[in-house]
Amino acid sequence: MGDNFDSEPMAAGGPGLPPAFAWRGQTLAIAGVRRVWRDTGFCRHGSKERYVRKHWFEVVATDKRTARIYFDRQPHGPKPVSRWWLFSIDDGAD
């Protein structure tokens, strides 16, 4: 998604939001955040504790498109994988 990020959310245990992300050969700069939420789930080892699985962000790009992106706190698989994912983006048309 990008090498630079907003580190302020990290003080509260969240991921640093990147200032831009790549999509279909374009770089979309984030102009603002509309809302933030989290997905949680039970411990995978049998405990009744709940843990944050994903940090979600609905962001507005500088070109006025709205995107929903998320940070995966526990990516799966043997190889290193991306932790930031673009879930959806609108085309900016009404």
Salt bridges, closest charged atoms under 4 A:
GLU58 OE1 - ARG35 NE 3.81
GLU58 OE2 - ARG68 NH1 3.25
ASP63 OD2 - ARG65 NE 2.79
